[in-house]
Structures are given as structure tokens and as C-alpha cells.
Amino acid sequence: MNLSGVHTGPLREGERVTLTDNKGRRKSILLEAGKSWHTTKGAVHHDDLIGGPDGVVITSVGGMQYLALRPLLHDYMVAMPRDAAVIYPKEAAQIVMWGDIFPGARVLEAGVGSGALSLALLRAIGPEGRLQSYERRQQFADVAQRNVRNFIGGEHPGWEVTVGDLVEVIKDDQIDRAILDMLAPWECIDAVGERLIPGGVLVCYVATATQLGRVADTLRAHGGFTEPQLTETTMRDWHAEGLAIRPGHGTSSHTGFLAISRRLAPGQQAPMRSRRPAPGAYGPDYTGPRPANIPADLGGAGSVVPGKPVDEPPAEEGGPEE
């Protein structure tokens, strides 16, 4: 079995195919002998596709032409059945790259959803890797497992799905990488940190800016992680046709934020920051976790280092000149 989910050669019964019309509208169908897909422009017979090449143009009974192609992974991720929201391909690509997911890696994933990110992670870790996925709801776990089976054509030997709260059911195995896609990932940082190897990468995916801030400050308060890198990914289409070159009408803007950090060795603490936090960042109105690498007199939970100055924040634009 090809665990990548990539198939070549003639189209076969049981495979999924994407049909695209002349306006760019797409329809995903599962090829079955004797079946037809009915449109306002007549039926498209599955038998006309089965046994033929990938990338063929087929004509419906009513004369409409469709381009038939096997779906790529990103096509399948956005078109597959879902009960929960999925991580879209643009974030999945960032997670695989910045999370440094490598062949043979031991990866923890919390929040399976409908299995979109699981597919990207399984392809990256390959047949020798291991993916431990955790999901609170059995319904979501079932949908994710079915979507993965349908894409790769069977069970992945390196994938294990556990239903339950991560903090309560997490296994004691060491992990190389951890991906948290959940409502409150900060509640799981201690548990994940105990199992993440020194130098291992933690990636948290959240939807809102307030969640992003809570994750970042929890990592700082933990003290055993590097300063988190916080990102948002947008993608814009372009139109290029002769002399008409301009941004396209389609833009994929905000879908989520990523917080990326690395685990320090046991007993190590993140170095004390030498730059002051932004004014008011950890003032009297702040009620979240206090960063361990910021001195207490600046709103953090760290100790003041005698004789070590703390740099002033950069001057505000338009402020008074020195």
C-alpha cells in the first residue's frame, strides 16, 4: 500500500476524481462502475473515466467538457467530508515546515478535527514515523479516520488515535514534535513539555488574537521554552494574462495564528530578557500568566539580575526628539 496517498497510472474504480468545468467550478466524485454523475448539461458516465488516463477531458451527454484529475492532497483537504473545522493547506504547509516534521519523527497531535492536518503530518513522517493523535469527541475521531483511510487507501501503521482529554490520557512516550490545535492549548503545555525532547518543536494553532496572547505568555511563564514566534499566513491569487497582470479576486486571509517554540533542556530556564516589555503589557489590568524571563519590577515573574540593565523600548514614532 502506498502510504502517501499518491496514485499514478490509469484511473481505477474506487478512486476519487475532481471534475472541473470551463468556469473553474469543481466537483469531486468517487468512481464506481455503472454509475453516472448528473448535471444540468447531461450525465458524465464513470465508465468513461475508469481505465483512462489521469488528466483527461471528458464530455457530458449535453456537450459540457470537464477536466478530470486525481485530487492533490490540498484539493482533498478542503473537499473531504467534515464534522469539525479543518486546518487549511496554507497553515498545514507552515506547520510541516516550521514544525520541522521529518521522516521517522514521533509527533503528537491534539485536536484531530476532520483529519486534514493528520494527512499532512502522516505524509511528512513517512512509513517509519509515528503520529499520536488525540481527540475529545468520538464523532470527530471517526470522521478523521475515515477521511485518512479513503485518501491513502487503508490504515496507516504509524497512526494511533486516542479519544479523550489530552492531559488525562496522554501517553508517557517521548515525542520529537507536538502540534496543538484546540480551544485552550495553554492547559496542555505542561503535559506536553514533560514528553517533548530537548530541542523539540511545539506548534500551537489558534483562531483568535486573545488565544494567541495567552499561549505566548503561558510559554514564557513555563520558562522551559524559547521565546515563541507568532505568525499569521495570508495568500493572495494573481491574474496574469497578456498585459493584464494584477492581483486576483480570490484572497485567503485570516484563518488562524501559529505560535512556534522549542523545548529547552531539563532544568534550563529561558534567559532573562534584556529589553523592556511594551508599556502596560503586564500592568495592573493584566490577569494572565507572568513571564518567567521578565523581571518582577517590569510585570513578570522573574528575579531582577543585579547590575544588569534593561533596555528601554523603542521610542514612539512622532514622539519628542532627544
Buried (B, 14 or more C-beta within 10 A) or exposed (E): EEBBBEBEEEBEBEBBBBBBBEEEEBBBBEBEEEBBBEBEBBBBBBBBBBEEEBEBEBEBEEEBEBBBBBBEBBBBBBBBEBEBEBBBBBBBBBBBEBBBBBEEBBBBBBBBBBBBBBBBBBBBBBBEBBBBBBBBBEEBBBBBBBBBEBBBEEEBEBBEBBBBBBEEEBEEEEBBBBBBBBEEBBBBBEBBBEBBEEEBBBBBBBBEEEBBBBBBBBBBBBBBBBBBEBBBBEEEEEEEEEEEEEEEEEEBEEBBBBBBBBBBEEEEEBEBBEEBBEEEBBEEEEEBBBBBBBBEEBBBBBEEEEEEEBEEEEEEEEEEEE
